């Protein structure tokens, strides 16, 4: 009976309630060459010849030199834009002594918080919570994850955690509203509910997901064996209930539609935040990060337009700020 109750708890816990490409290079070359040939006037042509003679160059050599210089300038400008997005926002006003995140590795809400911490380069420690015993958070009255302790102050609920951290980093600002708020709410109220039916869609995908969960999670050897197979079977059936609860008929179609909806929201921008990610970008990236290299995530990138944005986000967020002990 204890094992059955443990699996039921596990099922509830793991549903987690809480560069310049070749085409661009070709366009840059064309732009540079067109710039050296844009004037059709004879005066411009005569001037070019005389200027070349003064330098001891042929007109064609001069044209190639100018084109090369302009190509380098355009490429440098493009790289500078990439560097701007990758640059860590300043967090000198917020320098906590210790930040500890209590989490489940595969929880989308926990990954939202991690994406924020990584992007803002706030060092943090991880405590992986055992989803069956939850002994790591027995000290807290709040029994869901994520829980973030900042210098012993407890913060709960992923969106509330991010709001509090944002205000500490930007004490003269307010929480962004409008478009940014709208899409952050969309992540919490829609996108996260599409994920479980996809990663547990079939028995093979459920096993794949639980292999990841048990490898990265805090389980004893016996719990790992039970969780991988019994947990995968349990979540396979739970995912069917979630489909019905959230009116999902085709889980993959729902995932692809969500990805395309997000890309449409970008309106051609690199990020919803423009030249840099904003809180909505970080929220979408965070909840998608655990599934990106599972079958469902690979299918999403292959069958939708979200891949370019996701790659940009990987570069912008950078390496984890996690302190490994």
C-alpha positions, 0 to 999 in steps of 0.5 A: 500500500505504501508503494502505491501511495508513493507512486500516486505522490510521484505522479502528482509531483512530476506533473509539477503543479507548481552566428551568421549563416551562409545565406546571410554571408551571401547577402553581405557580400552582395551588399558590399559589392552593390555598394561599390557599384551603386553609382552609374555616373561617369564622374564617379567612375573617373574619380575611382580610376584616378584614386586607384592610380594614386594608390598604385592599384587597379580599379578592380583591386580597389573595388575588391578592397572596398567590398572586403572592408565593407563586408568585414564591417557588416559582419562585425556589426552582426556579431556585435548584435549577437554579443549584445543579446548574450551580454549579462544584464547588470546585477551589481545592485543585487548581490546575495550571499547565498541563493538555494533552489529547491527543485525537481530537475524536470519541473517546468516551473523550476526551470523558469526560475533557473533560466532567470538566474542563469541569464542574470548570472546569479550564482545558486545552489541546487537541492534536488527534492525527492518527490516521494518523501520530500524530506529536503523541504520538511523545514518548509510549510510550503510543500511544492517546488520551486522554493528559493531561499535568498540569504535564508528568506523563503520565496515560493511560486515561480512567477512571484519568485521572478518578480521579486528578483527582478525588482531587486535587480532593478529597484527603480523599475516596476514589473513589466505589464502589457505584452510581456505580462500577457505572454508570461501568463500564457506560459503558466496558463497554457504552455505548461499544460501542453507539455505533460501530454507530450512527454508521456504521449506513448509508453516509449516516450514516458520511459524516455522521460522517466529515464531523464527524470530518474537520472537527474533526480534525487532517488535511491537505487530502489526508488529509481527502478520503481520510478522509471517503470511504474512511474512511467506507466502511471504518468502515461495514464495521468497524461490522458486525464490531463489531455481531457482536462485541458481539452487537448485532442492531439497532443503534438498538434497542440505543442506545434500550435503553441510553438507557432503561436509564440513565434507569431508573437515575436513579429519578426523580432529576435526576442519578444523583448526586441534586441534582448530577452525579456521575462516572457522570453525567459519563461518560454525558454525555461519551461521548454528547456527540459523537453528540448532534447527529448523526442517531443522537443526534437519533433517541435523544433523539426516541425515548427519555426521555433528552432531559431529563437530557441538557439538564440535563447541558448546563446543569450542565457549562456552557461548555468550559473549553478554552483556545483558542490 
